[in-house]
Each structure stands twice: as C-alpha cells, then as structure tokens.
Amino acid sequence: MRIIATGDALFASRNLRGRIDPELVSLLDEADAVFTNAEFTTPAHDTPAYPEGYTLGSHPWAVDELKSLGVNLVSGANNHTGDYGHVGVLDTLRAFEERGLTPAGLGRTLAEARRPVFTDVADARIGLVGTATTAAADFLASDASPWGAARPGLNPLRWSVSVELPESQYEQLRAIDEALGTARTHRETDRVEIRENTDPNWFNFGVPNAVKVRKGSQARLVWQADPRDVEANCRAIRDAKGTADVVIVSIHAHEGEQDGWYHAQPAPFIVDACHAFVEAGADLVLCHGPHMLRGIDRYRDGVIFYSLGSLVSDFETSARVPVEMFQKYALADDSYPSDLHQMRRRDANGEPQGFYGDERFDTSCFAAIDVDPDTGVKSVTVVPTQLRMNEERHALRGIPRRADVEEARAIVDRLNAMSEPYGTKLEFDEETGVGTLTL
C-alpha cells in the first residue's frame, strides 16, 4: 500500500488538478491514500472573522478541489481553525462532511475532535488522529458539562515554555520586575485569585502574557507538552490501533527551537510528543505548519516527518479579508485584497520578501510511503517539489511542479542536514531525482 503525505494546502482557487505538474498528479493518482492539512476554513458568507491575525477563509468547493487530487486523509486542526470563530468551525465541518470527507482533529466537541477518523482502501484500514500545537489553547474544543454546552474546535496538544537563568541573571531580572512594578501587580493579582507563589526559585515576568522564569544553571528555554493532552492523544492512537491496520498522527506545529516558527529544528517538546505517539502505536507522524521542510526521524518502528512543507502555497487568491488584516499591515480600511497580497509579496524596492524571498518556502516534497499493513512502514521516497513562489503567471504561483535533478539534490541535502540529529539519511538517486529511506 502506498500513502502520499503532503504538507499544508493553502488556497482559495479552482482547478488545482489542472495546474499542478502532471507528474505530481500521476503520483497522487497512483497512491492508495493521500494526506494533506487543510490550512483554511470554509465559513458561510455571513460568518464573521475573528478580529485578530491573518485569516484564511476559503470556499466550500475547496473540499472538492482536495478530493480531485485524491485526498482521502485530511487534518483540520491548525492555527487557522478558529479564524471565523466557533460558527466557522461548524461551517467547515459541514462543508467537508457534505462532500464525504471527515477532517481529523476537528469536532463539535473535544471527544469528536480527538477521535480517530478511518479510511478504508483496497488492502487496509487507515486510522488518522489529528492535533495541533500552534494556537492549541486558542481554538481548543471542549465537551459539555452539566453546567455548560460543548464548544466546537480542535484537538489540542498544548505546551508551556519557561525561561531558565543562572542565579546572577535571575536576580537581575527579578530586580527589573520590581522596578517596572510588574512584580507588585502579580503579587496583588495572586492574592486576590488565591494563588500566591511562595517559591523563591521562580516568578512570572511581564504583563499581560507573563513568562515563567526559573532559577537554573544556564540560560535556556525549557519546553513541556501538556501531559494530559499527550496522554489523551495516545489513548486515541491506541483506539485507532485496535481497529486499523495503519495509524497516522497529524500534528500542526510551527514551533521550532528558541521558539522560532521558522527554525530548521522542531521545538524539543514536539520531538518528545512524536516519540510518545510512536510508542503508543503510530506508524507515521506527519507534522506541518511552518510552510518549509524539517527533518525526518526514524524512531523505533515508526517514521516522523517534522514538517512536510506545503502541498499548495497559494496565498494570493484569498478574497475574504476582514478589515483588521488591512490595519495589521498599515493599509487603508477600504483596500482591496490584492493590495494586501502584493505588499506582502514585494518590498518597497520591488524585491521578493517574506515567503517569496526565502527559498525554504519555495521548496517542498511529496513523501511516498510504502506500508505493509502486517509489518508496518517499508520505505519512504521523497519527491522534491518547487512551489514557484515567484512565478509571474498568477495561475502557477504557489502551485507545485516536480523539482529538476539539481533542485532535488539541494532539497534532499538540506533534508539530510536537518535529519542528522535523528540519525536518518536519505539516499539520493541522480537519475530519478528522489531521496529514499529503506527501513
């Protein structure tokens, strides 16, 4: 059985099948299953956007576009899940379900968002669990209680980060906290909320989003995934393992080392969580989020992709732009969507910037994974792609073509460099332009 795993599908345009490189479409057609992350919502016309952030609202027919590519495994848990609020989540669920495709990681309740979604192919049953670290606390679903209704949203994998400092720096920051008056603010708030901190080895610094600072031996960030969410997702994986031949976990995770969304290495807590998910029974863990590639980790009997990049990166066709998005980029309230997209694409000198000015966001891959339903993952073939982010023709910008051999070699070399900490190396084939990992 062959599974094609791709990263983020971000678009609001039609006829993807006719615009994507036919070689890549053939790869999708030949697969038994195709996975992607739906990096968009499908709000109804009268569903308003949340006022903060960069919103990605598409159309219900976007689901048909995914299906035209053979997508039968899809995650809906990501940092854009709640762009149109809880009503937008319900709109999105409706659009997918009416078209016979159930997104993992998204639900009307937390139980629904956490449950595995199953897909039956000719030779196997595949179970998919979807979760997200990015915006997990903002868009999380909840179950009903005797005193409150359930809340639509995503299956969270929450996390925390604290700052650890050696004693001299720790005391300096405490003194700054006192001088700013924020220490006094925290003491008063803690007194009223009955949560006084009497431990001299840590304090919360800053308002309103305080950072926990701890006394330690060196300056570093200390990450931790929420153990409740890790265990809840492990339970879902074990449930899927009980009724599926192959189990996949999807994680939307921008976070990298030093809290960098675009760092080459994932944040340590993501690595720990992925390992826990393999130990719980996942055959594949597919991460996505930063719109660029990260390394591959062969762990025990599973394979972890720390970021699959993007399937489609078509930012510029979104016409659903709330006024706050214009304001965020210092544009007039009555601007056109094209004004926003063009200023994000080019700087004042007309040079590419942002996602358009960095080759990491212009290169991606399809991962062709051969799986024996009885024994697990057999091999991985990485097919490098080029997203044409600076293509002059609008219809092709952000739409993948297969990378040529020279481009492919550079992509595989970069993947190998990022995979080195995990002891994983792809073998590059000069004739076919692919990287292969045989298990």
Secondary structure, DSSP 4 states (H G I P E B T S, - for coil): -EEEEEEEEE---S-HHHHS-HHHHHHHHH-SEEEEEE--B---TTPPPPSSS---B--THHHHHHHHTT--EEE--STTTTTTHHHHHHHHHHHHHHTT-PPBTEESSHHHHHS-EEEE-SS-EEEEEEEESTTHHHHB-B--BTTB--B-EE-B--EEEEEEE-HHHHHHHHHHHHHHTHHHHHHHHHHHHT-----TTEEEESSSS-EEEEE-SS-EEEEEE-HHHHHHHHHHHHHHHHH-SEEEEEEE---BGGG-TT-SSB-HHHHHHHHHHHHHT-SEEEEE-SSSB--EEEETTEEEES-B-EEEE-GGG-----HHHHHHTT--TT--HHHHHHHHHB-TTS-B-GGGS-GGGTEEEEEEEEEETTTEEEEEEEEEEE--TT-SSGGGTT--EEPPHHHHHHHHHHHHHHHGGGT--PEEETTTTEEEEE-
